[in-house]
Amino acid sequence: MSASLSLVAPQAPAQWTEDDIKALHREQPQAAMEMVVRKFRGRLFYHASCITKDSQEAYDVVQEVFIRAMRERRFYDAEFRQKAWLYRVTSNLCFNLVRNRKRRGAILETVPRKERDEGDQLDRVFRGEQREEILAAIDQMTDAHKEILLLRYYDDLSYAEIAAVLDVKLGTVMSRLSRARRRLVDVLEPIRAD
Amino acid sequence: MQLDCDEVESRMAAWIDAELSPGEAELFAQHLERCPDCALMTRRMEAQVFPPIAVVDTAVPGFWDAMDEGLAMAGSSALRGTLRSAQDSPQPGGVAATAPGLLRRNLRLPGVAAFLYAALLVLAVGLAAVQSVRAANADAARLAMEQSLERQQRLSATASLDVSVEPVGLVAQGPFRGSL
């Protein structure tokens, strides 16, 4: 960490607030972007990995998100919600990518398990019967339900943060999340009954 | 005021996640007491668990290097040096390591960088051409010098022993002056 960053925010990157970053940007724009990258890249990579299930694609998406952040003129405005914007762009890029992959007919999930590429890293780490069930169930959901479940239960965002990411009201977050969990009940219980 | 089944169902996740206001939570609980269907569905949702999903370990040294390079090229050369020194804390559940070299390096070239690259290329080609001309001129000068020495030797051989022969401007000849 550079000396200037130590003065502004001595904590771990996760502890830096958006206000810290915006304050630093007024003096050192490049250092501010460095803070943004270090604060968010790990969790955005996690979010992107959960959607794409491909670490290479997730890595590229996260890089693209930061490039777009560099070009976003409002990014350091006082009212701009950086975290929400970063998650929103990440989600959009990932879901577009997955949709394009499906259109190309190369979706991993349609390939029988035994024929999957041995090099697929997430295939090795998404293991455990319960995880398989949960992921299989989540995969059967709409993008909207999948996204909101990931944001809440895997990215650990609050309802207010999710509302900002999705640009919807708090009540919509509650109802959409409830419908998603209800759908999960409907999908999981037949799997577990087998 | 009471909540009906639709209103309760749309708040089940918020109830489980303790995101309802105290007033709404009270109304929700009252509904469950008198509605076994909603109570059952709430219990089924409560039983859901979301085990952490493990992704590749981002704490592997060098994991972010390719991204740092890409971002530095994209717009901020300062990122190149400073980002490399630190790694974020690993994400929850991270278990498997990935060799960073396996990651695709997606280095995008923005307009300014592309222009600079093209300018450097043109400069390099120009320098190579100049070097080529200089080498040709040097060869020509060397040839001229050899011819001059030859002439000097011939003159020395034909002149009387007392006559000294001045060298024919060899010192003044540079590689770009052409032949004698």
Interface residues (C-beta under 8 A of the other chain):
Chain A: M1 S2 A12 P13 A14 Q30 A31 M33 E34 V37 R38 K39 R41 G42 R43 F45 Y46 S49 C50 S55 Q56 A58 Y59 D60 V62 Q63 E64 F66 I67 M70 R71 Q121 L122 R124 V125 F126 G128 Q130 R131 I134 L135 L149 R152 Y153 Y154 S158 Y159 G171 M174 S175 L177 S178 R179 A180 R181 R182 L184 V185 L188 E189
Chain B: E9 S10 R11 M12 A13 A14 I16 D17 E19 M41 R44 M45 Q48 V49 F50 P51 P52 I53 A54 V55 V56 T58 W64 A66 M67 G70 L71 A74 G75 S76 A78 L79 T82 L83 S85 A86 D88 S89 P90 Q91 P92 V95 A96 T98 L102 L103 R104 N106 R108
